[in-house]
Amino acid sequence: MKPKSVIVIGAGIGGIAAAIHLARNGLKVTVFEKNPRPGGRCNRFSRDGHHFDSGPTLLIMPLLYEAEFTALGASLHDMLDLQRVDPTYHLIFDDGQHLDLTSDMKCMQEQLEAFEPGSFSSFRRYMDEGHRNYDLGVEKLVNHDFRTPADFFSLSNLPLLIQMKPLVNHYENMSAYFHHPRLKAAFTFQDVYMGLSPFEAPATFSMMSYTELAHGVWYPKGGMYSIVDALMELACRAGVEFHFGTTVDRIKINGNQANGVVLTDGRQIQSDVVLANADLPYVYKYLLPHDGESKRLAQKKYSCSVISFFWGVDKSYEQLSPHTLFLSDDYRENFESIIRDLNLPVNPCLYVHAPARLDPSMAPDGQDTLIAIVPVGHLSEKEPQDWVEIRDCARQEVFWRLRALGITDLEAHLKFEVNYTPLSWLKRYNLIKGSTHGLSHNLNQLGYFRPHNRHSKYHNLYFVGASTHPGTGIPTALVSGRLAAQRIMDDLHSLN
Ligand SMILES: Cc1cc2nc3c(=O)[nH]c(=O)nc-3n(C[C@H](O)[C@H](O)[C@H](O)COP(=O)(O)OP(=O)(O)OC[C@H]3O[C@@H](n4cnc5c(N)ncnc54)[C@H](O)[C@@H]3O)c2cc1C
């Protein structure tokens, strides 16, 4: 019998992972990707011997990676040369006070006690809470496919309302552990990975600081794009066919069925199944007939965006750790400005990544490759935003912050700069509102409330990636790929 055919729109992490699962199950899988290379947000570029990961820089939740690579028929550790990054982050506060987040408990004890006497035992209690949330979160939320309301609103899930503190505010919950606002910030900033403010996020997300310290933050040799290289190797082995530089213009609909896609060059390609990896709100808005759903999605909360600076530098700044985070004392104002006002905060928190500290081949000898990421509001449809001016302010903030580390001459040593604003994220990857993490991860947009992996009307149209279940991040995109592929296989079997 002829194998069933699947078209995947987009070669992001979720799209490639799903494609591998489907091809390994005997389906004929064709991927159309608008950009010239795979990876989506997890991407890379090189210039004059400097190599930049243009999206993700942190391999976190390694246990999920291991499980997902195993599910793809491979070993994570055979495919990637991983090194643990410890301290994970070098945190620097406004007056230069610093804190290294490390799995070395003796070092943590000394540092925390210097901030606030008694805080080390609070930290251990906080880690216990994070541990519980991680175990439950991965089992009950991330790895779980919510196909029916009963999958979510079950009696067995009721205790989670107490155990995982989804209704408790993350930042407020920190008062049970620390008094010092800097310590509260040090263990909640990870919420921004979900595009969330800790002042809105559920306390459930203590799982992030737990996994970073317990399971580690890792770095693959050659940079984060090595993950994409590894997945592409698996996809080619499985027989997935890729077409790069090929944009899907719309999904062909016939009654309650999606029966293929129309490309921007006019070609029409038929398939039994369509799987959209392009950002879900974009798919509803631009690739599907309008049925009111895209208006409904526009009302939802979107994650923040970022301005990224990529600098090739003609000298090496050895005092920079691999991951340096500047945490502002105006912590609450930062999130109000980003999430509520869709702006650049006055005294912004920001992150600087120096990959050559981990892998010297990321920069020419004696030089440096630097990436600075400044969280900002997403694109606004209501208020005008001058992204040139905002970007230039953000750049000055980074230069100013680096002075705390004695780096006063960076501008003079820049060989070149590439930068991305929210407009770049929109244009490069069709991310609605330029939101780098897609739909936000507040309580009413998680679990069963997050857009599902299958369209409610067109039953052979599926979704995979950050704005669908389980949510943003590379490991979660791998899970999303597996869950979407499983759903497709289950549906095809039930039709036979
Ligand atoms: C700045 C930044 C930093 C991040 N840091 C981290 C981190 O440190 N660790 C981590 O785990 N995660 C991080 N993330 C999140 C992570 O990158 C994403 O959650 C994940 O890569 C999303 O994968 P996805 O499957 O949703 O696909 P996407 O990356 O959204 O890919 C979708 C693909 O669809 C393509 N496409 C769109 N429209 C069309 C069309 N019409 N036709 C054809 N193709 C189309 C796009 O070009 C894209 O390649 C970061 C993200 C950003 C932006």
The ligand as a Gaussian input file, in Angstrom:
#p B3LYP/6-31G(d) Opt

LIG

0 1
 C       16.316000      34.668000      21.586000
 C       15.831000      33.321000      22.006000
 C       16.480000      32.653000      23.012000
 C       16.056000      31.384000      23.402000
 N       16.755000      30.711000      24.347000
 C       16.468000      29.426000      24.610000
 C       17.349000      28.633000      25.395000
 O       18.392000      29.111000      25.841000
 N       17.037000      27.324000      25.611000
 C       15.898000      26.744000      25.066000
 O       15.645000      25.545000      25.276000
 N       15.034000      27.485000      24.289000
 C       15.306000      28.784000      24.036000
 N       14.514000      29.522000      23.204000
 C       13.243000      28.936000      22.733000
 C       13.419000      27.955000      21.565000
 O       14.308000      28.474000      20.621000
 C       12.088000      27.745000      20.881000
 O       11.061000      27.473000      21.828000
 C       12.114000      26.576000      19.892000
 O       13.277000      26.615000      19.098000
 C       10.862000      26.701000      19.046000
 O       10.794000      25.638000      18.128000
 P        9.501000      25.430000      17.259000
 O        9.369000      23.967000      17.023000
 O        8.339000      26.123000      17.859000
 O        9.840000      26.039000      15.841000
 P       10.247000      27.505000      15.315000
 O       11.596000      27.799000      15.795000
 O        9.179000      28.506000      15.528000
 O       10.318000      27.150000      13.762000
 C        9.204000      27.240000      12.896000
 C        9.735000      27.276000      11.485000
 O        8.636000      27.524000      10.590000
 C        9.124000      28.328000       9.526000
 N        7.994000      28.964000       8.833000
 C        7.203000      29.956000       9.314000
 N        6.270000      30.278000       8.411000
 C        6.482000      29.470000       7.337000
 C        5.844000      29.340000       6.065000
 N        4.773000      30.083000       5.711000
 N        6.336000      28.422000       5.190000
 C        7.411000      27.649000       5.508000
 N        8.045000      27.741000       6.690000
 C        7.581000      28.640000       7.609000
 C       10.032000      29.318000      10.219000
 O       10.939000      29.922000       9.329000
 C       10.742000      28.406000      11.231000
 O       11.930000      27.856000      10.710000
 C       14.924000      30.788000      22.783000
 C       14.253000      31.464000      21.759000
 C       14.717000      32.708000      21.356000
 C       14.036000      33.382000      20.210000

